Amino acid sequence: MSGSSFGTLFRITTWGESHGTAIGVVIDGCPAGLPLCETNIQAFLDRRRPGQSRYTTKRSESDQVEILSGVFEGRTTGTPISLLVRNQDQRSRDYGEIASYYRPGHADYTFSSKYGFRDYRGGGRTSGRETIGRVAAGAVASALLKTLGIELITFSKSIGPVKVPEQDYHFEEISENPFYMPNNALAETAAEYLNEMMAQKDSCGGIIECRVTGLPVGLGEPVFDKLDAQLSKGIMSMGAVKAVEIGDGFLASLANGSTNNDAFTLASGHLTKKTNHSGGVLGGISDGSELIVRAAVKPTPSIARTQSTVNLDNEEIEISIKGRHDPIIVPRAVVVVESMTALTLADLLLCNMCSRLDSIKNFYQEEKDV
């Protein structure tokens, strides 16, 4: 199977299955000298860990990370960083029945058709648990970005029909509710809605927003490797994400050129924009303003409500999914969107170092002077 790696210079490869012995990631290209310990990474993994509230799966996993290589005396060595998280609470028996049919909304049919077999235990490689490797690597990428003054803040903008307007954002409240919404009052409304869905044996989706400040001008390439294209690739590679938008996104299709364009101005002698409809990207290249990315997350496909499907004998049947599943994916996916954004930016920052000859000459001249 190809396609388990992401990035060019800051490159990651995730490995493992939902019900295997362990799951993890190898990071290649992280610069030497970055302060890093398991505590830094664990803080990210705890944000996606199951069992945080009644709105997440009851699978009991501590998701404790182990650094196997690439770090010595608290700093990265420049060699591949290997991170491992052991699976502790697999209940493969809960999934024995689904081996005989294709679950609606899952990759069972497509995976089986492509490879001729599938690991039906929790979805195997296509399980959301694969994102553990992304989040662990994202923690490392975020640490690298932070040394450059680049900060990311990510949250649930909406849960089902309950949406937080931008003027009502209270970022200090994000960690104060189980949905990671920037508004505690609307989080309570979201809880009421989700409780209704759970009572009906159903699920719901939502929108995740990531905002990045401190980005320099110049990240991304003007053709295929645009910043927004690379971000979309990374975030759309998450199994539950069905759409990505930058800045005004779909709303830009309803605007006029006169209202959608961001006028340039000078502030304290520095060029800036009066508005940010573009979300921090112009011509596929970062423009120095706040980067704004949103991801639309579909409802959890594993629901207890009766659904129609077809079994391996080509018979139409009725099923009800058993096992432990999140009634909503959004809250635990917040840190995954943040991680994929951080990984994309870390890679583009390293790639951007060789975009100009004077930058290369300055770097090596400084080396000679040392």
Secondary structure, 3 states (H helix, E strand, C coil): CCCCEECCCCEEEEEECCCCCEEEEEEECCCCCCECCHHHHHHHHHHHCCCCCCCCCCCCCCCCEEEEECEECCEECCCCEEEEEECCCCCHHHHCHHHHECCCCCCHHHHHHHHCCCCCCCCHHHCHHHHHHHHHHHHHHHHHHHHCCCEEEEEEEEECCEECCHHHCCHHHHHHCCCCCCCHHHHHHHHHHHHHHHHCCCCECEEEEEEEECCCECCCCCCCCCHHHHHHHHHHCCCCEEEEEECCHHHHHHCCHHHHCCCEEEECCEEEECCCCCCCEECCEEECCCEEEEEEECCCCCCCCCEEEEECCCCEEEECCCCCCCCECHHHHHHHHHHHHHHHHHHHHHHHCCCCHHHHHHHHHHHHHC
